[in-house]
Amino acid sequence: MSVRVVARLRPLLDKELDKDIIVDATGEKDGKPSSMVRIPNPKNEAEEFSFAFNGVYDMPTPQEEIFTNEVAPHLKSLFQGLDVTIFAYGVTGTGKTHTMRGGMKLSERGVIPRLLSGIYRRGRKVAKDSGGETSVSITLSYYEIYNDKVYDLFEAPEKRSLAGLPLREKDGKTIVVGLSEHACDDLKDFEKLYIEANNNRSTAGTKLNAQSSRSHAILMVKVHQTDSEGTLTSTASAIDLAGSEDNRRTENGKERMVESASINKSLFVLSQCIDAIGRGDKRIPYRESKMTRILSLGQNNGITIMILNLAPLRSYHLDTLSSLNVSSRAKRIEVREIENEVVFTQPPRKGAPVGGATLQQRQPLRPLANAHNTHAVGQKSGDKPAKAFSVYTDSKARPAPRSSSTATSTLRRTNSTNKRPSDSTNSSRPTKLAKPTVARTPAELTAAKIEELIERKVSEALANRVLDQPSVKPPIEISETVQKRLEALERKIENGEAEEARAEGLRFLLMAKQHKERGEDTSALKMYEMAVPYFPGQEKLGKKISNLRAKIQAKKDTESAMIPPPSFQRTTIVTAPIPKIQLPMSAASFDEAPPKEKSQSHKPKPMPIDSHDETDELAIQHEENHKPRKIKADAESDDEFNGSALEHEGDEDDDSFAYKPKPKKTKSKAVAKSSLRVFSDQYDAEHEPPTPRTKQLLDIVNSRDVALIMGLSGVGAKKARDLVEFLELQSEDDGGNIQTLQQLRAVPGVGNRTVERAYEGIVNACLV
Ligand SMILES: Nc1ncnc2c1ncn2[C@@H]1O[C@H](COP(=O)(O)OP(=O)(O)OP(=O)(O)O)[C@@H](O)[C@H]1O
C-alpha cells in the first residue's frame, strides 16, 4: 500500500483576513469533485499548477472530519497488529500542531486525542467481544527531536542529558534507547500525561508563528492485546513535524536560526529520501538525520498517512509549492502492510491459530528483502521516477487518470495547446519526459533488480557447485585457497555480528546500572530485561532481575500499605533520563568514578563470578554454535568493557552478576594470548605516552569527524557513526576522549579486530 497523502488548507487567521489567497483546495473542478490543490505558477500567474492527493480538505474542514476520514478507518488494522503512522508535514505556521494536537475545546481536539479516544473505545470492544479473554492495555512514549537530538518529553528538560537519547536498529525498527514508556489506563490519564509532556516540548515564537514548534514531536501509542496465547503489540505513531522556515522571512535570532537550520536540514533529508525512493535508488539517505531514521518512510511496515498542511496565503507561495511538490511525490512510496507478531507466553499449540479470532486472517510475514526498493512493487512498467519538480499541463484531451486519488501532480496550462497528458496515465509520455525505447528497457531494470538477479545467479551457481562437488574436483590449490578465504570471511562476519549483539546487550546493562545507581529501580529493571535476549541463559542476570522485581514489589507493597489505592493506577515503566554513559575505561583521567563507586571498586571481596566465569559461560554458549576460536577473541576484547563498565555494579543482589572481571588478570591474559603488535603498543600506551601512530589513530577517533574516522582501515560508515555517537554521549565530560587503544577496543561495537585493522592501516600508510 502506498503512503496515503492528504492535503489540508488552513483558514485565514484574524490578522490575515485582508491577505491574498492563492491556494485553491475546493475539491471541485468544473462542477466535478477532484482531489486537487491548485496554485498559480509564481513566474506566470496565467498558469496554474495542480497537485493531486488522496484527499483534500479545504479551509472550513472541522477537526472531526479529518479524523473520521483519515484516521478512524485504520483503528481496526491497528488492532489487527499493523502499525499506523500519521504525520503532519508543512511549512511553519500552516496548522500541523493544530491538526495533530488541536485546541482544548471538544470540537477543536486534533488527531491525537481523538486517536486515543478511538483506541480506548475499540480496546473495550475487543475485550468485550472476547468475553474477557483478551485484555487490552495502552502505553505511551513521547519524545522530540530537537537540533537532531532525541529527548524524552515525559522528562523535565532539566533532567535531560545534553547528548540526548541514542537510536538503535532492532528487528528492522529504529528504537530510542532509554525512552520511558508509561502505562495509560484511560483518556483522563492520557490528557494529564500529554498536557504535561507538551509543556516540555521546545516551542518558541517566531515571526511566522506565535507558538512555533522547534522540534519534531513523536507520540507512540502502543496497544498490547493479551490473551492466553500471548501478547500482540502494535503501535500508532502520531508525528508533528517542525515546519520548514524561510529564514529571510523569519528574522530569527541566533538561537532560532540554529534550530531552524536543524529543522530545515532534516526536512531536506526527508525530501531527499522521498526523491531517492522515487528514483528507485539503492541507497536512501535515512541515516542523515534522526527524524528520517525514525520515520523510515518506505521502510516501516503498516499504514502511513501524511497530512500536508498548507496556508492559503501568497506570502507562502514558494514554500507551499515546495511542500506540495515533496508530498505529492511521497504518494508513490510503497509501505508494506505487515502485521506485528504475537509474542507467545507459551509455545503455540501445533496447528493452533495465531492469537484470537481477529488474528486468524493475518497474512504470513514476508521477508524484508531489499527493503529499500519495496516501493518499486507498485510501479508500473511505464512509470518513471518523478522529476524533482513535476510540472505537467492539464489538458482537455487528457486521458482518464489512473485513479483520481493517486494521480500525480499536474500543471494546468490553460492557454496552451501543446498539452501533455498527466503522468497519472499509463499512456506513453510526452516528448520532453519520454525516453527512447532503447534506453527505456534497461531503465526498467532497476539497480535493485539487477542486484537481485546477480545474487540469484550467484546462489544458483554456488548451489550447483555444491551439488556437483563429488563429480567435479577443482584443482586442489585453488579449492584450499578459496576455502581458507571463505572460512576467514565467515569468521569475520560471525565475529562482527556477535560483537555487535554483545555490545548492544552491554549497553543495556550499563544503562541499567546507571539507572539503578540513581535509585530508579523500575527503569533499571526494564534495562536488565532488555539485556536478557543478548545473554540467554545468564543465571546471574536472571537473578538480578528477580531480585529487582522483588525489591520493587516490596516497595510498592509498603507504599500501598500507607496510601489508600487510587481508582486507577498509572505505572511508570521507565521514567529516568538516559544517563550519560561513562566510557567503560579504568583510566582515571578518563572516567572519574564517583566516591561511592571508588570505594566499592576497592572492595576486597572478589566478585562471585569473574570475567573468566563469564567468558566461560559465553564460550559454552558459542561453542554450541561451533565457534570456539572466535569466542576467545570476543571474550578477550570485551572483558575490559565488562569489567570496568560494571565493576561497580550493584550492591546487594547485584554483586553476583557476571560482568566482574579482575582487570589485572584480564590484561595479562590479553597480553599473553595476543601476539598482535597492536596489543603491545596498547599496553605501552597504558603506562607510557602513546606512540606517534597510536596518537594519530586516537586523534582521528577523538576528532568525532565521521568522514575522518571512516578513512580508517576497516571502519565503515555505521561503525564511525556509532563511535561518534558514543563519544558524544561523553561530551558532557570535558576531555571525554579516548586515550589508549585499550579504551578504544572497549568501546561497544569496536573490539580487537577493528583497532588492529585501523592501526595497521595507519602503519601501512606511514610505510608507503
Ligand atoms: N484548521 C485550522 N483552523 C483554525 N486555526 C488554525 C487551523 N490550522 C492552524 N490554525 C492556527 O494557525 C496557527 C498556526 O498553526 P500551528 O501552530 O498549528 O502551525 P504549525 O504548522 O504547527 O507551525 P510550526 O511548524 O511553526 O509549529 C495557530 O494559531 C493555529 O491555531
The ligand as a MOL file (V3000), in Angstrom:
LIG
                    3D

  0  0  0     0  0            999 V3000
M  V30 BEGIN CTAB
M  V30 COUNTS 31 33 0 0 0
M  V30 BEGIN ATOM
M  V30 1 N -7.6060 24.3960 10.6220 0
M  V30 2 C -7.3830 25.4510 11.4040 0
M  V30 3 N -8.4000 26.1280 11.9230 0
M  V30 4 C -8.1890 27.1900 12.7160 0
M  V30 5 N -6.9680 27.6540 13.0570 0
M  V30 6 C -5.9200 27.0340 12.5800 0
M  V30 7 C -6.0580 25.8930 11.7290 0
M  V30 8 N -4.8400 25.4630 11.3910 0
M  V30 9 C -3.9730 26.2860 12.0130 0
M  V30 10 N -4.6100 27.2070 12.7200 0
M  V30 11 C -3.9760 28.2660 13.5010 0
M  V30 12 O -2.8250 28.6960 12.7970 0
M  V30 13 C -1.7740 28.9950 13.6850 0
M  V30 14 C -0.5480 28.1890 13.3010 0
M  V30 15 O -0.8730 26.8270 13.4590 0
M  V30 16 P 0.1350 25.7640 14.0720 0
M  V30 17 O 0.8630 26.2980 15.2360 0
M  V30 18 O -0.6290 24.5260 14.2510 0
M  V30 19 O 1.1440 25.6560 12.8650 0
M  V30 20 P 2.3660 24.6590 12.6850 0
M  V30 21 O 2.3240 24.2240 11.2830 0
M  V30 22 O 2.3390 23.6400 13.7280 0
M  V30 23 O 3.5760 25.6530 12.8730 0
M  V30 24 P 5.0910 25.3080 13.3460 0
M  V30 25 O 5.6760 24.4470 12.3150 0
M  V30 26 O 5.7380 26.6560 13.4000 0
M  V30 27 O 4.9420 24.6830 14.6720 0
M  V30 28 C -2.2730 28.6900 15.0580 0
M  V30 29 O -2.7070 29.8650 15.6550 0
M  V30 30 C -3.4460 27.7630 14.8190 0
M  V30 31 O -4.4190 27.8530 15.8270 0
M  V30 END ATOM
M  V30 BEGIN BOND
M  V30 1 1 1 2
M  V30 2 1 2 3
M  V30 3 2 2 7
M  V30 4 2 3 4
M  V30 5 1 4 5
M  V30 6 2 5 6
M  V30 7 1 6 7
M  V30 8 1 6 10
M  V30 9 1 7 8
M  V30 10 2 8 9
M  V30 11 1 9 10
M  V30 12 1 10 11
M  V30 13 1 11 12
M  V30 14 1 11 30
M  V30 15 1 12 13
M  V30 16 1 13 14
M  V30 17 1 13 28
M  V30 18 1 14 15
M  V30 19 1 15 16
M  V30 20 2 16 17
M  V30 21 1 16 18
M  V30 22 1 16 19
M  V30 23 1 19 20
M  V30 24 2 20 21
M  V30 25 1 20 22
M  V30 26 1 20 23
M  V30 27 1 23 24
M  V30 28 2 24 25
M  V30 29 1 24 26
M  V30 30 1 24 27
M  V30 31 1 28 29
M  V30 32 1 28 30
M  V30 33 1 30 31
M  V30 END BOND
M  V30 END CTAB
M  END
